Amino acid sequence: MAAVVAVITDSTACLSAELAAAGGIRVVPLRVVLAGRAVEEEPAGPDAAGTDRTGAGAAGAEPAVTIADVERALRAGQQVGTASPAPERFAAAYAAAAAAGADAIVSVHLSARLSGTVNSANLAAGSAPVPVRVVDSQSIGMGLGIAVLTAASAANAGQDAAAVAAAASGRAAGLRSFFALDTSGYLRAGGRLASSPALPGGALTARPLLHIRDGRIAALEKARTGSAAVSRLEQLAVEVAAGRPVDLAVQYLTDPERASALAARLARIIPTARQVYLAAAGPVICAHTGPGMIGVVVAPC
């Protein structure tokens, strides 16, 4: 009989409640720090299905923070920070997965160069009741999300933990993530933007286009307007797809209509697209990018 492998991720994967539940994926929330208080972010999607709310800091103590909370604080000039889940949160998630019948766990998370989440997961893995493999996706958002969905597909197909972890790592290594912001100021202030000799300081004052490179957020180029930035995201997606079968994701924060229109255009101009996901990002990502973020992920199949 094949071992049962559970897949666990964190809330920066931008998985909807439906996608998480369909894949049997447990999601551990990160936290937003507002006015000196660390509060778990509200899961993406219409409800919390698939989200692990057991253990220390679980819901019930106080409501989850929302994108609206973060946006108000940013626009008011207040300091907004983020924090990875405590090891105890992962320990509770691992224990819950084991109690539900898992023989092993693959825990896939956002880049260790952007957060201490991987470290917290590793600390909890050492005392978990079943073996845990922690995977650093070296990504965030739906770059992480697609890697997690790939892991869940492998797990649900009966593959062992080593194969599930390898599937996640391999998918993450092959994909590209691009996104546009209203300003790079929030990323710079939070120290999440890698330096770029091609785009020094003031060059990112219009509409910055960025990408994930070696697990970090790096400047790519700039666009004069928001519409030009979205057009460039389309071009980059077509270039990376290069006629190959791919999965695509459009991720956004506060403009679902613009994101939905972009997803529809990508489905038309990239006929080799297998899946086109539309993903709402959460408050943790908003805290670092600001509310105007829109992005595209291209993942070769």
Disulfide bonds with the S-S distance in Angstrom:
none
